[in-house]
C-alpha cells in the first residue's frame, strides 16, 4: 500500500509503512481531517482550505468570526506530521504541507503521492 487511509482502524499507509493515527476506538480530529482529504483520491493533489475543513468536517460555522480558529487546524496538521515523523525512512520531509494563517490550507506533500494520482 503506497498511500492509503484505513479510517476504521486509524491507520495511514505511506510507502508500505504503517502510521498509527489513533489507538482508541473513537475517531480523533486527525482521523476526521485525513478522511476528508482521502474521500476522493483524485483530489489528493489539491490544497484543502481551513475554512472548508472547519465547515464541512467539524461543522464549525463560526470559523470566519474567530481570528484564531485557524490554529486548531494547523495544530491537527502538525500532530499528523509528528506521527509520520516517527516512522523511519519516510520522515525526511513533512507529510502534510500547511500554512500558518487565517486563510490557511493543507495539502499532502507531493513527494508522498504516487505518480498515478
C-alpha positions in Angstrom: 0.0 0.0 0.0 1.7 3.2 -1.2 -0.7 5.8 0.2 -3.9 4.7 1.8 -6.1 5.5 4.8 -7.8 2.8 6.9 -10.2 5.0 8.7 -11.9 2.2 10.6 -8.6 1.1 12.1 -7.0 4.6 12.4 -4.0 3.6 10.2 -2.4 5.6 7.5 -0.2 3.6 5.0 2.7 5.5 3.4 5.1 3.8 1.1 4.3 0.4 2.6 4.8 1.6 6.2 2.0 1.9 8.8 1.4 5.1 10.7 -0.9 4.7 13.7 -3.1 7.8 13.7 -5.2 6.7 16.7 -5.1 4.0 19.3 -8.6 4.4 20.6 -11.9 3.3 19.0 -13.4 6.8 18.9 -12.3 8.9 15.8 -9.9 11.8 16.5 -9.6 15.2 14.8 -6.6 13.7 12.9 -8.8 10.9 11.6 -11.5 13.3 10.5 -9.1 15.6 8.6 -7.4 12.7 6.8 -10.8 11.1 6.0 -11.9 14.3 4.4 -8.7 14.6 2.4 -8.8 10.9 1.3 -12.5 10.9 0.4 -11.7 11.3 -3.2 -8.3 10.0 -4.4 -8.4 12.4 -7.4 -8.4 15.4 -5.0 -5.3 14.3 -3.1 -3.1 16.7 -5.1 -5.2 19.8 -4.3 -5.0 22.1 -1.3 -7.7 21.9 1.3 -8.6 25.2 3.0 -9.0 25.5 6.7 -12.3 27.4 6.3 -13.7 24.5 4.2 -12.4 21.9 6.7 -13.9 23.8 9.6 -17.3 23.9 8.0 -17.5 20.5 6.2 -15.7 18.3 8.7 -16.0 19.9 12.1 -19.3 21.8 11.5 -17.6 25.0 12.7 -19.7 27.6 11.0 -18.1 30.4 13.0 -14.7 30.0 11.5 -14.7 33.4 9.9 -15.7 35.2 13.2 -12.8 33.9 15.3 -9.5 35.2 14.1 -7.6 32.4 15.8 -9.7 29.5 14.5 -7.0 28.5 12.0 -4.7 27.5 14.8 -6.9 24.4 15.6 -6.5 23.1 12.0 -2.8 23.9 11.9 -2.3 22.0 15.2 -4.1 19.0 13.8 -1.8 19.0 10.7 1.2 19.3 13.0 0.1 16.3 15.1 -0.3 14.2 11.9 3.2 15.2 10.8 4.6 14.4 14.2 3.2 10.8 14.0 4.6 10.4 10.5 8.0 11.7 11.5 8.4 8.8 13.9 8.4 6.3 11.1 12.0 5.6 9.7 12.7 6.2 6.1 9.5 8.2 5.3 10.0 11.1 7.6 12.6 13.1 5.6 10.0 15.7 4.8 6.7 16.7 6.4 3.9 14.5 5.1 1.5 17.5 5.1 2.4 20.9 3.8 0.3 23.5 5.7 0.3 27.2 6.4 0.1 29.4 9.5 -2.5 31.9 8.6 -6.2 32.6 8.8 -6.7 31.8 5.1 -4.6 28.7 5.6 -4.6 25.5 3.7 -3.1 22.0 3.9 -2.1 19.6 1.2 -0.2 16.3 1.0 3.5 16.8 0.2 3.9 15.8 -3.5 6.8 13.6 -2.6 4.4 11.2 -0.9 1.9 11.0 -3.7 2.0 8.1 -6.2 2.5 9.2 -9.8 -0.8 7.8 -11.0 -3.0 10.1 -8.8 
